[in-house]
Each structure stands twice: as C-alpha cells, then as structure tokens.
Amino acid sequence: MALTIKEIENAKPKDKKYKLADGGGLCLLIQPWGGKFWLWRYRFDGTEKNMTFGEYPLIGPKDARELHFAAKKLLASGVNPMAERKAEAETKQQEAKALQREADSSFEQVARKWWAWWSIGKSPRHAETLMNRLEADVFPVVGHFPVDAVQTAHIRTIMLTIETRGASDVAKRAHQSIGQIFRFAIARELASRNPAADFKPRDILAAAESENFARVDEKDLPELLAKMDDYNGDALTRFGLKLLAYCFPRTSELIEAPWTEFDLDRARWDIPAERMKMKTPHIIPLSHQAVEVLRALRLLTGNGKLVFPGATDKKKPMSNNTLLYALYRLGYRGRMTGHGFRGLASTILNENDFDDEHVDLQLAHMKRNKVSAAYNHAKYLKQRTEMMQWWADYLEAQLVKGRRALAA
C-alpha cells in the first residue's frame, strides 16, 4: 500500500533509522534526527544498490513515485540508474564549469582585470573616470561577449554611438582603452587578436574642425598671468584679459556680452544660442575670482548694456582686436591669442584628470541635435562648476609664481 500524507507526517524519529514501505521497492527512510528521505533499493549486475530521490517534504509522494518509475524504466532497459544520474551530474558540472570559464573570459571580466593592473599608480579620479566610461559605453555592448567574439564592427558601433552625443574625444579614448584591454589579454593568452588594431579613430569618426591659435606653453603661463595683472593700459582691457583666462570663452562671446547674461549672485553666465558658434545655449559657471572681476567691471560699465563697450560708441562692443593687441604690447605677438586660453584650459584640465566630456562641454565643443539642444547645455553642471573653480584657483597659484619670478 502506498503511503499517505497522514502516515508520512505521523512517522516519528526513533533511536535508530527505520523505513516505511511505499511499494515497488520505494520506501521512506526516517532518520533519528527527524529527516525523511525517499529511498529505492535495487540490484544491478548482482549487486545491491541504494538510490535516493530527495527529502520530504521538498519531494512529495507523487514526485518521488514519478522519479522511482523513471529509474525503474532505466533499470529495465539495462542501464544502472545511479550511473546515469552520476553521468548527468558530471555533465551538468562540466556545463557549469564551461559557463564559468566563459564568464571569466568575457570581455568585461578581462577588462576589469586589465583595469586593476593598469590603474596602479594612476590617480583615483582618472582611474574611476575610465571605469565609468567602460561601464556606460562599452560593457553594455560587448561586456558579455567572450573576448574573441568581439569584432571590429562592435567597436565601431560603440564609437559611433558615443560620437552621436558630440563626444568625439571620448569615442577616441574608448578605442584606445579597448585596444589596451586586448593587448593585455593577448599577452596573457586570454585573447588571440586585437580587433581595435584593424582601424584608427580617424577612419570612422568625423574630422574635427581645426583651430590653430598661438598659445604659450604651460611653463610660460605664470609669467604671462603676472604681466597681464600688471597691464597698465585701459582697465576694461585688463579685466577682459582676466575673464578670458578664468572663463576661456571665445573672444567674441566675451566682448559682445550684455550685463543681462550675468547672474553674479548665482555665479553664472548664460549665453543664448544666437551668440554661440554652435547655435545652442551655453552656461559658464563663474568662479569666485571671475565674480570679483565682474563686480569690479560693474562699477565701470554697469550703467550701460554691454560689459565691454567700445571706447567711442558705448552701444557697440570693444574691438575684436583690443585684447589681442594688448597681448602684443605685453610681448606675446605670435605667442599668445585670446583663443589660446581655451587651448591651455583644455590641455591642463585633461592632464589633471578632469573628464574630457566635461571639458568639451565647457568649451562648447559638444555637437548637439535639435532635440537635446534645450537641455544639453546644463549637462554635468555641478562637475563643471567644480572644475571651473579648480581652474581659477590653479591660475591664481600660477599668478603668484609669476609674480615671484618677475620680482626675482
């Protein structure tokens, strides 16, 4: 007679284990500690064997009988059910190991191993920025692939996707990082080839507009800042040079600016789309040094519309060459232009591990489509605000160095 649920539930443990028959050789083994297991005793090749089907109540009577019936069919066909189960278990174990090996050799796993090796000695901010980019742009596309399954087309897709948001430099860096990861993998026999080596970024990315403007080297910046601070010409010109350095706008964006664009209490300069080269709005977070300069300027020109009115016609901005000629008079003809501050800022900020996407946004280099134009100009504003204050503090420190050098 088959066991009933009531009989199974009422079976209490004893000092020694014992069995309750369920029929056909299937029984319920009750252990002294209370455990109840389904057990089948059978003979194969003249040898008695025991096969378990799990613990009650995880395996109920119905499930146990179905498993028992399947095992008896195997036995009737001449197959040892226990050997079959062992083979299945080994197969599953091998499959699990294969899946684990595949996971361990996925592009993401290899990339993280590379990052742990590469980041030694790098600044924490730089290392974190690179990993954030991999997690945002690369892993979602190829992270789950086995390393050797990553193809050139996948890398191209990643780069073009990044480029569509106007971050060409980030796209180039993605190509560079992927190439480094594959070289790391090849050197450790984790990959057989480097698909990033099949092309260069310029083969697929749109050519950037070339802007070649003279600028001093970083080592010459302290002396330049000290000479600008001592400029004995018109005060508007001296303040204009300072704002070019602190805010690194395009010269036309600075000299044509009306006072209505500035909110000194919020330390913010909002330039409307019609005044921008990219024809989208632009925000310049103002450092406290820039705000001080603008407050001084307010005393000089705050009653008029323009921050930098012309010398003869106050309704028109100062000449586009005024700031350039001031640099000439300071001895920097052919060595420095107003636009040169943009190049210096880009180079120095990137070298100090600021995110190049934040730098490009602040330089208004980012390409924007019509849909994103309304909000993209405010992207990463908190990070850009911190970056602009760091930049102003950096310039202030360079000015002190320059003054000491000139006084020596």
FILUMVO-872273 format. One record per residue (C-alpha): x negated, y, z negated; residue number from 1. Coordinates in pm, 1 decimal, padded with zeros to 6 digits. Layout:
# residues N
xx->X, yy->Y, zz->Z, n->NUM
...
***
This chain:
# residues 408
xx->00000.0, yy->00000.0, zz->00000.0, n->1
xx->-00125.0, yy->00347.8, zz->00089.5, n->2
xx->-00196.2, yy->00578.8, zz->-00199.8, n->3
xx->00049.8, yy->00853.6, zz->-00277.1, n->4
xx->-00042.6, yy->01207.2, zz->-00376.0, n->5
xx->00100.1, yy->01140.5, zz->-00720.6, n->6
xx->-00120.7, yy->00832.7, zz->-00762.9, n->7
xx->-00426.2, yy->01024.7, zz->-00649.2, n->8
xx->-00353.1, yy->01316.2, zz->-00881.3, n->9
xx->-00287.7, yy->01086.0, zz->-01176.1, n->10
xx->-00615.7, yy->00895.9, zz->-01127.9, n->11
xx->-00825.5, yy->00997.9, zz->-01429.1, n->12
xx->-01201.4, yy->00955.3, zz->-01464.0, n->13
xx->-01332.3, yy->00668.7, zz->-01675.9, n->14
xx->-01666.3, yy->00583.1, zz->-01828.0, n->15
xx->-01763.5, yy->00410.3, zz->-01503.4, n->16
xx->-01669.4, yy->00486.5, zz->-01145.0, n->17
xx->-01384.4, yy->00286.9, zz->-01000.2, n->18
xx->-01182.3, yy->00256.7, zz->-00677.7, n->19
xx->-00820.3, yy->00276.7, zz->-00572.2, n->20
xx->-00739.7, yy->00088.0, zz->-00251.6, n->21
xx->-00561.0, yy->00277.8, zz->00026.5, n->22
xx->-00551.5, yy->-00009.5, zz->00278.6, n->23
xx->-00766.1, yy->-00146.5, zz->00562.1, n->24
xx->-01081.7, yy->-00115.8, zz->00355.0, n->25
xx->-01031.6, yy->00255.5, zz->00284.0, n->26
xx->-01034.0, yy->00345.0, zz->-00082.9, n->27
xx->-01063.0, yy->00642.4, zz->-00316.5, n->28
xx->-01371.5, yy->00639.1, zz->-00537.7, n->29
xx->-01323.1, yy->00816.2, zz->-00872.8, n->30
xx->-01646.5, yy->00928.1, zz->-01039.1, n->31
xx->-01691.3, yy->00953.1, zz->-01419.1, n->32
xx->-01730.6, yy->01329.8, zz->-01388.2, n->33
xx->-01394.5, yy->01358.0, zz->-01209.3, n->34
xx->-01492.6, yy->01374.2, zz->-00843.0, n->35
xx->-01272.5, yy->01178.8, zz->-00598.5, n->36
xx->-01420.8, yy->01061.8, zz->-00266.1, n->37
xx->-01278.7, yy->00865.9, zz->00027.8, n->38
xx->-01489.7, yy->00555.7, zz->00089.8, n->39
xx->-01486.3, yy->00281.4, zz->00350.7, n->40
xx->-01683.4, yy->-00037.0, zz->00307.7, n->41
xx->-01754.5, yy->-00235.0, zz->00625.2, n->42
xx->-02002.6, yy->-00482.5, zz->00771.9, n->43
xx->-02222.4, yy->-00430.4, zz->01078.8, n->44
xx->-02470.6, yy->-00687.1, zz->01207.5, n->45
xx->-02410.8, yy->-00889.0, zz->00892.2, n->46
xx->-02499.1, yy->-00602.3, zz->00661.5, n->47
xx->-02254.5, yy->-00431.1, zz->00426.7, n->48
xx->-02238.2, yy->-00052.9, zz->00461.1, n->49
xx->-02051.3, yy->00229.7, zz->00293.0, n->50
xx->-01918.5, yy->00536.0, zz->00475.7, n->51
xx->-01764.9, yy->00840.4, zz->00304.7, n->52
xx->-01510.3, yy->01075.5, zz->00459.0, n->53
xx->-01527.3, yy->01361.6, zz->00214.2, n->54
xx->-01393.6, yy->01471.3, zz->-00121.2, n->55
xx->-01032.3, yy->01501.7, zz->-00226.2, n->56
xx->-00853.6, yy->01747.0, zz->-00217.2, n->57
xx->-01067.3, yy->01907.0, zz->00059.2, n->58
xx->-00993.2, yy->01594.1, zz->00260.0, n->59
xx->-00634.8, yy->01482.6, zz->00204.6, n->60
xx->-00497.8, yy->01128.3, zz->00256.8, n->61
xx->-00379.5, yy->01198.8, zz->00609.8, n->62
xx->-00718.1, yy->01336.9, zz->00721.7, n->63
xx->-00904.3, yy->01052.1, zz->00551.3, n->64
xx->-00690.0, yy->00790.8, zz->00727.0, n->65
xx->-00745.0, yy->00954.3, zz->01067.1, n->66
xx->-01121.9, yy->00959.0, zz->01010.7, n->67
xx->-01104.9, yy->00597.6, zz->00893.1, n->68
xx->-00910.7, yy->00492.9, zz->01203.6, n->69
xx->-01163.2, yy->00664.9, zz->01436.3, n->70
xx->-01452.8, yy->00493.6, zz->01257.5, n->71
xx->-01282.7, yy->00153.7, zz->01285.7, n->72
xx->-01243.2, yy->00207.8, zz->01662.9, n->73
xx->-01615.7, yy->00270.7, zz->01692.4, n->74
xx->-01689.0, yy->-00041.9, zz->01491.9, n->75
xx->-01456.3, yy->-00244.8, zz->01713.2, n->76
xx->-01645.6, yy->-00124.2, zz->02021.0, n->77
xx->-01973.4, yy->-00249.1, zz->01875.9, n->78
xx->-02103.6, yy->00087.1, zz->01753.4, n->79
xx->-02218.8, yy->00144.1, zz->01398.5, n->80
xx->-02004.9, yy->00441.6, zz->01280.8, n->81
xx->-02272.5, yy->00554.1, zz->01035.9, n->82
xx->-02538.6, yy->00558.0, zz->01308.2, n->83
xx->-02302.7, yy->00754.0, zz->01532.6, n->84
xx->-02241.5, yy->01007.1, zz->01257.1, n->85
xx->-02614.5, yy->01038.3, zz->01194.7, n->86
xx->-02677.0, yy->01095.1, zz->01566.4, n->87
xx->-02406.7, yy->01361.6, zz->01575.0, n->88
xx->-02555.8, yy->01529.7, zz->01269.8, n->89
xx->-02901.4, yy->01527.1, zz->01425.7, n->90
xx->-02761.6, yy->01670.5, zz->01750.0, n->91
xx->-02586.9, yy->01949.4, zz->01562.2, n->92
xx->-02902.9, yy->02016.5, zz->01364.8, n->93
xx->-03107.5, yy->02036.5, zz->01683.7, n->94
xx->-02849.4, yy->02267.9, zz->01840.1, n->95
xx->-02856.6, yy->02487.6, zz->01530.8, n->96
xx->-03236.4, yy->02498.3, zz->01541.5, n->97
xx->-03226.5, yy->02584.9, zz->01910.7, n->98
xx->-02980.6, yy->02866.1, zz->01843.5, n->99
xx->-03202.3, yy->02990.8, zz->01560.7, n->100
xx->-03509.6, yy->02977.5, zz->01782.7, n->101
xx->-03317.6, yy->03169.0, zz->02045.9, n->102
xx->-03210.7, yy->03425.6, zz->01786.6, n->103
xx->-03566.8, yy->03453.3, zz->01655.6, n->104
xx->-03690.5, yy->03517.1, zz->02009.5, n->105
xx->-03412.8, yy->03758.1, zz->02104.8, n->106
xx->-03526.1, yy->04095.6, zz->02230.2, n->107
xx->-03401.9, yy->04263.6, zz->01912.3, n->108
xx->-03590.0, yy->04023.6, zz->01685.9, n->109
xx->-03911.3, yy->04067.9, zz->01883.2, n->110
xx->-03860.5, yy->04445.1, zz->01893.8, n->111
xx->-03825.2, yy->04460.4, zz->01516.8, n->112
xx->-04141.9, yy->04254.5, zz->01474.4, n->113
xx->-04319.5, yy->04495.6, zz->01709.5, n->114
xx->-04183.5, yy->04795.9, zz->01517.9, n->115
xx->-04306.8, yy->04655.9, zz->01184.0, n->116
xx->-04652.7, yy->04612.3, zz->01337.9, n->117
xx->-04653.6, yy->04939.9, zz->01532.3, n->118
xx->-04518.3, yy->05162.7, zz->01250.8, n->119
xx->-04817.0, yy->05101.6, zz->01023.0, n->120
xx->-04992.1, yy->05437.1, zz->00990.9, n->121
xx->-04712.5, yy->05628.9, zz->01166.6, n->122
xx->-04518.0, yy->05898.8, zz->00986.2, n->123
xx->-04195.3, yy->05759.7, zz->00832.9, n->124
xx->-03986.0, yy->06014.8, zz->01022.7, n->125
xx->-04138.1, yy->05925.1, zz->01357.6, n->126
xx->-04100.3, yy->05551.3, zz->01293.2, n->127
xx->-03739.8, yy->05590.9, zz->01177.7, n->128
xx->-03654.0, yy->05805.1, zz->01481.0, n->129
xx->-03787.6, yy->05541.8, zz->01719.9, n->130
xx->-03594.8, yy->05260.3, zz->01548.9, n->131
xx->-03277.5, yy->05470.5, zz->01551.1, n->132
xx->-03315.6, yy->05514.0, zz->01928.0, n->133
xx->-03366.1, yy->05141.4, zz->01981.0, n->134
xx->-03056.2, yy->05066.8, zz->01774.2, n->135
xx->-02847.8, yy->05329.3, zz->01953.2, n->136
xx->-02960.7, yy->05289.9, zz->02314.8, n->137
xx->-03144.2, yy->04959.6, zz->02367.3, n->138
xx->-03018.3, yy->04685.9, zz->02134.3, n->139
xx->-02651.4, yy->04721.1, zz->02235.6, n->140
xx->-02752.3, yy->04639.7, zz->02594.8, n->141
xx->-03026.9, yy->04375.2, zz->02564.3, n->142
xx->-03077.6, yy->04310.7, zz->02193.7, n->143
xx->-02901.0, yy->03973.4, zz->02200.3, n->144
xx->-03082.8, yy->03850.6, zz->02513.1, n->145
xx->-03373.9, yy->03606.0, zz->02489.2, n->146
xx->-03683.9, yy->03810.7, zz->02562.1, n->147
xx->-03748.6, yy->03656.0, zz->02903.0, n->148
xx->-03384.8, yy->03712.1, zz->03003.4, n->149
xx->-03431.0, yy->04089.7, zz->03000.3, n->150
xx->-03460.9, yy->04211.2, zz->03358.8, n->151
xx->-03570.9, yy->04530.4, zz->03527.7, n->152
xx->-03206.9, yy->04610.2, zz->03604.7, n->153
xx->-03121.5, yy->04608.8, zz->03233.1, n->154
xx->-03395.6, yy->04859.4, zz->03155.4, n->155
xx->-03287.7, yy->05078.1, zz->03445.1, n->156
xx->-02928.9, yy->05076.9, zz->03314.1, n->157
xx->-03046.3, yy->05180.7, zz->02968.2, n->158
xx->-03249.3, yy->05470.9, zz->03107.8, n->159
xx->-02980.8, yy->05598.7, zz->03343.4, n->160
xx->-02722.0, yy->05584.2, zz->03065.3, n->161
xx->-02946.3, yy->05797.4, zz->02844.3, n->162
xx->-03011.6, yy->06037.8, zz->03131.8, n->163
xx->-02638.0, yy->06098.1, zz->03180.1, n->164
xx->-02624.6, yy->06271.2, zz->02842.4, n->165
xx->-02906.4, yy->06501.5, zz->02951.9, n->166
xx->-03184.9, yy->06336.9, zz->02752.9, n->167
xx->-03440.0, yy->06260.0, zz->03024.1, n->168
xx->-03731.0, yy->06266.4, zz->02780.2, n->169
xx->-03551.4, yy->06015.1, zz->02558.5, n->170
xx->-03497.4, yy->05794.1, zz->02865.6, n->171
xx->-03870.5, yy->05808.1, zz->02941.3, n->172
xx->-03954.1, yy->05720.7, zz->02582.2, n->173
xx->-03711.7, yy->05425.9, zz->02594.5, n->174
xx->-03902.3, yy->05291.1, zz->02896.3, n->175
xx->-04230.0, yy->05342.4, zz->02711.7, n->176
xx->-04109.6, yy->05167.7, zz->02394.7, n->177
xx->-03963.7, yy->04871.8, zz->02585.7, n->178
xx->-04291.6, yy->04831.9, zz->02771.3, n->179
xx->-04484.5, yy->04832.5, zz->02442.9, n->180
xx->-04249.6, yy->04571.6, zz->02297.4, n->181
xx->-04306.5, yy->04341.2, zz->02594.5, n->182
xx->-04684.2, yy->04384.5, zz->02580.8, n->183
xx->-04666.7, yy->04292.6, zz->02211.0, n->184
xx->-04453.4, yy->03987.3, zz->02296.1, n->185
xx->-04680.2, yy->03871.2, zz->02579.9, n->186
xx->-04991.0, yy->03899.8, zz->02360.2, n->187
xx->-04823.0, yy->03669.0, zz->02107.1, n->188
xx->-04681.5, yy->03426.7, zz->02366.8, n->189
xx->-04325.7, yy->03533.8, zz->02289.8, n->190
xx->-04263.4, yy->03651.8, zz->02646.8, n->191
xx->-04403.2, yy->03565.2, zz->02987.5, n->192
xx->-04373.6, yy->03901.6, zz->03166.1, n->193
xx->-04308.5, yy->04272.0, zz->03119.7, n->194
xx->-04015.3, yy->04393.6, zz->03335.8, n->195
xx->-04078.5, yy->04754.0, zz->03229.1, n->196
xx->-04404.5, yy->04740.2, zz->03423.7, n->197
xx->-04213.5, yy->04696.4, zz->03751.4, n->198
xx->-04139.4, yy->05069.2, zz->03779.9, n->199
xx->-04220.6, yy->05411.0, zz->03638.6, n->200
xx->-03959.4, yy->05651.2, zz->03495.3, n->201
xx->-04003.5, yy->05890.6, zz->03786.5, n->202
xx->-03891.6, yy->05611.8, zz->04021.7, n->203
xx->-03534.1, yy->05632.6, zz->03891.8, n->204
xx->-03492.2, yy->05948.4, zz->03682.1, n->205
xx->-03407.8, yy->06280.2, zz->03843.8, n->206
xx->-03704.6, yy->06511.7, zz->03875.9, n->207
xx->-03708.4, yy->06780.5, zz->03608.6, n->208
xx->-03730.6, yy->07141.2, zz->03712.3, n->209
xx->-04090.7, yy->07252.6, zz->03689.5, n->210
xx->-04159.5, yy->07561.7, zz->03483.4, n->211
xx->-04523.8, yy->07659.5, zz->03472.7, n->212
xx->-04577.5, yy->07953.8, zz->03243.7, n->213
xx->-04907.2, yy->08058.4, zz->03092.6, n->214
xx->-04940.4, yy->07988.3, zz->02723.7, n->215
xx->-05217.8, yy->07973.6, zz->02469.7, n->216
xx->-05330.0, yy->07653.0, zz->02304.4, n->217
xx->-05208.3, yy->07576.9, zz->01955.3, n->218
xx->-05551.9, yy->07656.1, zz->01814.8, n->219
xx->-05524.7, yy->08012.6, zz->01951.4, n->220
xx->-05177.6, yy->08070.9, zz->01808.0, n->221
xx->-05288.3, yy->08216.0, zz->01470.1, n->222
xx->-05485.8, yy->08496.3, zz->01635.7, n->223
xx->-05200.1, yy->08573.8, zz->01877.5, n->224
xx->-04946.7, yy->08599.1, zz->01594.0, n->225
xx->-05177.5, yy->08825.8, zz->01392.7, n->226
xx->-05226.8, yy->09057.7, zz->01692.1, n->227
xx->-04851.3, yy->09063.0, zz->01760.1, n->228
xx->-04787.6, yy->09155.2, zz->01397.5, n->229
xx->-05034.5, yy->09444.2, zz->01428.4, n->230
xx->-04894.0, yy->09567.2, zz->01761.4, n->231
xx->-04897.2, yy->09948.0, zz->01742.9, n->232
xx->-04658.0, yy->10013.2, zz->02028.3, n->233
xx->-04281.3, yy->10057.0, zz->02012.2, n->234
xx->-04116.7, yy->09886.2, zz->01709.7, n->235
xx->-03847.2, yy->09727.9, zz->01930.1, n->236
xx->-04117.6, yy->09558.3, zz->02132.8, n->237
xx->-04294.6, yy->09427.4, zz->01822.9, n->238
xx->-03967.2, yy->09288.6, zz->01685.7, n->239
xx->-03886.4, yy->09139.6, zz->02026.6, n->240
xx->-04215.1, yy->08950.2, zz->02029.3, n->241
xx->-04143.0, yy->08818.4, zz->01682.0, n->242
xx->-03798.6, yy->08689.3, zz->01783.0, n->243
xx->-03942.9, yy->08527.0, zz->02095.4, n->244
xx->-04175.0, yy->08336.0, zz->01864.6, n->245
xx->-03920.9, yy->08249.4, zz->01594.3, n->246
xx->-03625.7, yy->08158.9, zz->01819.8, n->247
xx->-03800.1, yy->08070.9, zz->02151.4, n->248
xx->-03509.5, yy->08180.3, zz->02375.5, n->249
xx->-03561.7, yy->08274.7, zz->02738.7, n->250
xx->-03671.8, yy->08637.5, zz->02762.4, n->251
xx->-03354.3, yy->08745.3, zz->02942.9, n->252
xx->-03138.7, yy->08578.8, zz->02677.7, n->253
xx->-03313.2, yy->08788.1, zz->02413.2, n->254
xx->-03332.9, yy->09132.8, zz->02569.6, n->255
xx->-02974.9, yy->09124.4, zz->02704.8, n->256
xx->-02823.3, yy->09011.7, zz->02373.7, n->257
xx->-02542.5, yy->09224.5, zz->02225.1, n->258
xx->-02503.2, yy->09254.0, zz->01849.4, n->259
xx->-02169.5, yy->09071.9, zz->01870.2, n->260
xx->-02351.7, yy->08741.7, zz->01930.3, n->261
xx->-02521.3, yy->08750.9, zz->01589.6, n->262
xx->-02378.9, yy->08644.8, zz->01255.0, n->263
xx->-02656.5, yy->08728.5, zz->01011.0, n->264
xx->-02460.5, yy->08611.6, zz->00707.6, n->265
xx->-02427.1, yy->08266.1, zz->00861.2, n->266
xx->-02779.5, yy->08288.2, zz->01009.8, n->267
xx->-02656.3, yy->08201.8, zz->01356.9, n->268
xx->-02689.1, yy->08334.0, zz->01710.1, n->269
xx->-02418.0, yy->08218.4, zz->01953.2, n->270
xx->-02497.1, yy->08282.7, zz->02318.6, n->271
xx->-02195.3, yy->08245.4, zz->02552.0, n->272
xx->-02206.8, yy->08024.4, zz->02859.5, n->273
xx->-02217.8, yy->08312.0, zz->03108.4, n->274
xx->-02552.3, yy->08429.0, zz->02971.1, n->275
xx->-02714.8, yy->08085.6, zz->02974.0, n->276
xx->-02914.3, yy->07930.6, zz->03256.2, n->277
xx->-02728.1, yy->07600.6, zz->03204.1, n->278
xx->-02392.5, yy->07787.2, zz->03201.4, n->279
xx->-02287.1, yy->07631.0, zz->02871.1, n->280
xx->-02275.0, yy->07790.9, zz->02523.8, n->281
xx->-02587.2, yy->07776.7, zz->02312.0, n->282
xx->-02643.2, yy->07809.7, zz->01937.9, n->283
xx->-02970.0, yy->07926.4, zz->01784.9, n->284
xx->-02985.0, yy->07866.1, zz->01408.2, n->285
xx->-03170.5, yy->08162.6, zz->01257.7, n->286
xx->-03449.6, yy->08106.3, zz->01008.3, n->287
xx->-03463.8, yy->08347.0, zz->00718.1, n->288
xx->-03765.2, yy->08509.3, zz->00888.6, n->289
xx->-03559.6, yy->08570.2, zz->01204.5, n->290
xx->-03273.8, yy->08712.6, zz->00997.6, n->291
xx->-03516.4, yy->08957.5, zz->00832.0, n->292
xx->-03634.0, yy->09076.7, zz->01173.2, n->293
xx->-03276.8, yy->09121.0, zz->01294.3, n->294
xx->-03179.8, yy->09313.7, zz->00979.8, n->295
xx->-03469.3, yy->09549.9, zz->01046.6, n->296
xx->-03356.1, yy->09582.4, zz->01407.9, n->297
xx->-03001.6, yy->09658.2, zz->01290.9, n->298
xx->-03134.6, yy->09977.0, zz->01129.9, n->299
xx->-03283.4, yy->10080.1, zz->01464.4, n->300
xx->-03018.3, yy->09980.5, zz->01719.1, n->301
xx->-02717.9, yy->09858.9, zz->01518.2, n->302
xx->-02501.6, yy->10155.0, zz->01622.2, n->303
xx->-02518.8, yy->10052.4, zz->01987.0, n->304
xx->-02400.8, yy->09749.4, zz->02181.2, n->305
xx->-02741.7, yy->09599.0, zz->02261.2, n->306
xx->-03004.1, yy->09468.3, zz->02022.1, n->307
xx->-03278.9, yy->09576.9, zz->02265.6, n->308
xx->-03153.3, yy->09882.8, zz->02455.8, n->309
xx->-03364.3, yy->10046.4, zz->02724.5, n->310
xx->-03584.0, yy->10345.6, zz->02646.4, n->311
xx->-03387.1, yy->10587.2, zz->02867.1, n->312
xx->-03043.8, yy->10427.3, zz->02915.8, n->313
xx->-02917.4, yy->10276.8, zz->02591.4, n->314
xx->-02635.7, yy->10097.6, zz->02773.4, n->315
xx->-02885.4, yy->09883.7, zz->02962.2, n->316
xx->-03129.9, yy->09633.7, zz->02809.9, n->317
xx->-03502.6, yy->09698.4, zz->02794.0, n->318
xx->-03703.1, yy->09599.8, zz->03099.9, n->319
xx->-03772.2, yy->09231.7, zz->03153.0, n->320
xx->-04143.6, yy->09314.1, zz->03169.5, n->321
xx->-04161.7, yy->09509.6, zz->02843.0, n->322
xx->-04252.3, yy->09210.6, zz->02628.4, n->323
xx->-04479.2, yy->09062.9, zz->02894.6, n->324
xx->-04675.8, yy->09388.8, zz->02928.7, n->325
xx->-04707.9, yy->09408.1, zz->02550.4, n->326
xx->-04880.1, yy->09069.7, zz->02561.8, n->327
xx->-05104.4, yy->09207.1, zz->02836.3, n->328
xx->-05200.6, yy->09501.0, zz->02614.5, n->329
xx->-05287.3, yy->09258.6, zz->02337.4, n->330
xx->-05535.8, yy->09091.3, zz->02573.6, n->331
xx->-05327.6, yy->08794.4, zz->02689.7, n->332
xx->-05283.7, yy->08866.7, zz->03060.7, n->333
xx->-05281.6, yy->08530.6, zz->03236.6, n->334
xx->-05298.4, yy->08354.2, zz->02900.0, n->335
xx->-04953.8, yy->08400.7, zz->02749.5, n->336
xx->-04599.3, yy->08489.5, zz->02855.5, n->337
xx->-04272.3, yy->08525.7, zz->02667.8, n->338
xx->-04171.1, yy->08188.5, zz->02807.1, n->339
xx->-04491.7, yy->08042.7, zz->02669.2, n->340
xx->-04340.2, yy->08033.9, zz->02321.2, n->341
xx->-04087.9, yy->07779.7, zz->02448.3, n->342
xx->-04363.4, yy->07550.6, zz->02568.3, n->343
xx->-04556.0, yy->07590.7, zz->02244.5, n->344
xx->-04247.8, yy->07513.0, zz->02037.7, n->345
xx->-04167.8, yy->07206.1, zz->02245.8, n->346
xx->-04519.9, yy->07067.7, zz->02216.2, n->347
xx->-04575.8, yy->07142.2, zz->01848.1, n->348
xx->-04232.8, yy->07025.9, zz->01732.2, n->349
xx->-04264.6, yy->06698.3, zz->01922.4, n->350
xx->-04615.3, yy->06645.2, zz->01788.4, n->351
xx->-04478.6, yy->06691.8, zz->01437.5, n->352
xx->-04227.5, yy->06412.7, zz->01491.9, n->353
xx->-03911.9, yy->06615.2, zz->01541.4, n->354
xx->-03662.3, yy->06426.2, zz->01754.2, n->355
xx->-03719.9, yy->06525.6, zz->02115.9, n->356
xx->-03344.2, yy->06526.4, zz->02178.3, n->357
xx->-03305.6, yy->06787.4, zz->01903.8, n->358
xx->-03593.0, yy->06987.7, zz->02054.6, n->359
xx->-03446.6, yy->06968.4, zz->02404.8, n->360
xx->-03105.4, yy->07076.5, zz->02279.3, n->361
xx->-03260.3, yy->07374.1, zz->02102.3, n->362
xx->-03448.1, yy->07467.3, zz->02418.7, n->363
xx->-03115.2, yy->07440.3, zz->02607.1, n->364
xx->-03273.5, yy->07189.6, zz->02842.7, n->365
xx->-02995.5, yy->06934.4, zz->02799.3, n->366
xx->-02773.1, yy->06880.0, zz->03100.8, n->367
xx->-02403.6, yy->06879.2, zz->03012.6, n->368
xx->-02097.2, yy->06782.8, zz->03210.4, n->369
xx->-01777.4, yy->06988.4, zz->03205.7, n->370
xx->-01609.1, yy->06763.2, zz->02951.5, n->371
xx->-01891.2, yy->06778.0, zz->02697.5, n->372
xx->-01983.2, yy->07142.1, zz->02751.4, n->373
xx->-01732.0, yy->07263.2, zz->02495.9, n->374
xx->-01889.3, yy->07080.4, zz->02203.0, n->375
xx->-02234.7, yy->06957.0, zz->02302.7, n->376
xx->-02398.3, yy->07288.9, zz->02219.2, n->377
xx->-02328.1, yy->07222.6, zz->01849.7, n->378
xx->-02469.5, yy->06869.9, zz->01853.0, n->379
xx->-02724.8, yy->06794.6, zz->01580.4, n->380
xx->-02681.5, yy->07148.4, zz->01446.3, n->381
xx->-02781.0, yy->07051.9, zz->01090.7, n->382
xx->-03101.7, yy->06887.2, zz->01210.7, n->383
xx->-03175.4, yy->07176.8, zz->01445.7, n->384
xx->-03124.8, yy->07427.2, zz->01163.5, n->385
xx->-03380.3, yy->07243.5, zz->00950.5, n->386
xx->-03614.2, yy->07223.6, zz->01249.4, n->387
xx->-03591.8, yy->07597.8, zz->01321.1, n->388
xx->-03670.7, yy->07682.7, zz->00958.9, n->389
xx->-03968.2, yy->07446.0, zz->00968.8, n->390
xx->-04085.1, yy->07618.7, zz->01286.4, n->391
xx->-04058.6, yy->07966.6, zz->01133.9, n->392
xx->-04245.0, yy->07850.1, zz->00821.9, n->393
xx->-04510.6, yy->07697.5, zz->01045.1, n->394
xx->-04552.4, yy->08026.3, zz->01235.6, n->395
xx->-04573.4, yy->08216.1, zz->00907.6, n->396
xx->-04855.7, yy->07988.3, zz->00793.6, n->397
xx->-05033.0, yy->08035.9, zz->01129.1, n->398
xx->-04997.7, yy->08415.2, zz->01093.0, n->399
xx->-05172.6, yy->08401.7, zz->00755.0, n->400
xx->-05455.0, yy->08201.2, zz->00912.5, n->401
xx->-05479.3, yy->08451.3, zz->01195.6, n->402
xx->-05498.4, yy->08747.6, zz->00961.0, n->403
xx->-05778.5, yy->08583.8, zz->00766.3, n->404
xx->-05965.8, yy->08509.0, zz->01087.5, n->405
xx->-05936.7, yy->08867.8, zz->01213.9, n->406
xx->-06043.2, yy->09005.9, zz->00877.4, n->407
xx->-06349.5, yy->08781.1, zz->00859.1, n->408
***
